[in-house]
């Protein structure tokens, strides 16, 4: 998968763990399947904006905390 998906997944994992939330609990809070959360964190899937917002809301963080930094081409 692309670097953006991997970076998003790493940021998601960091924020989730920093808040002491398990993948199971995040899945319940965000109403997303737990196995899909794992695939997101491993950067195996490209998620929609809807899913990204669901995750940010469930983690009570700004979406920008989950997004990879902009890189100049």
Buried (B, 14 or more C-beta within 10 A) or exposed (E): EEEEBBBBBBBBBEBBEEEEBEBEBBBEBBEBEBEBBBBBBBBEBEBEEEBBEBBBEBBEBEEEEBBBEEEEE
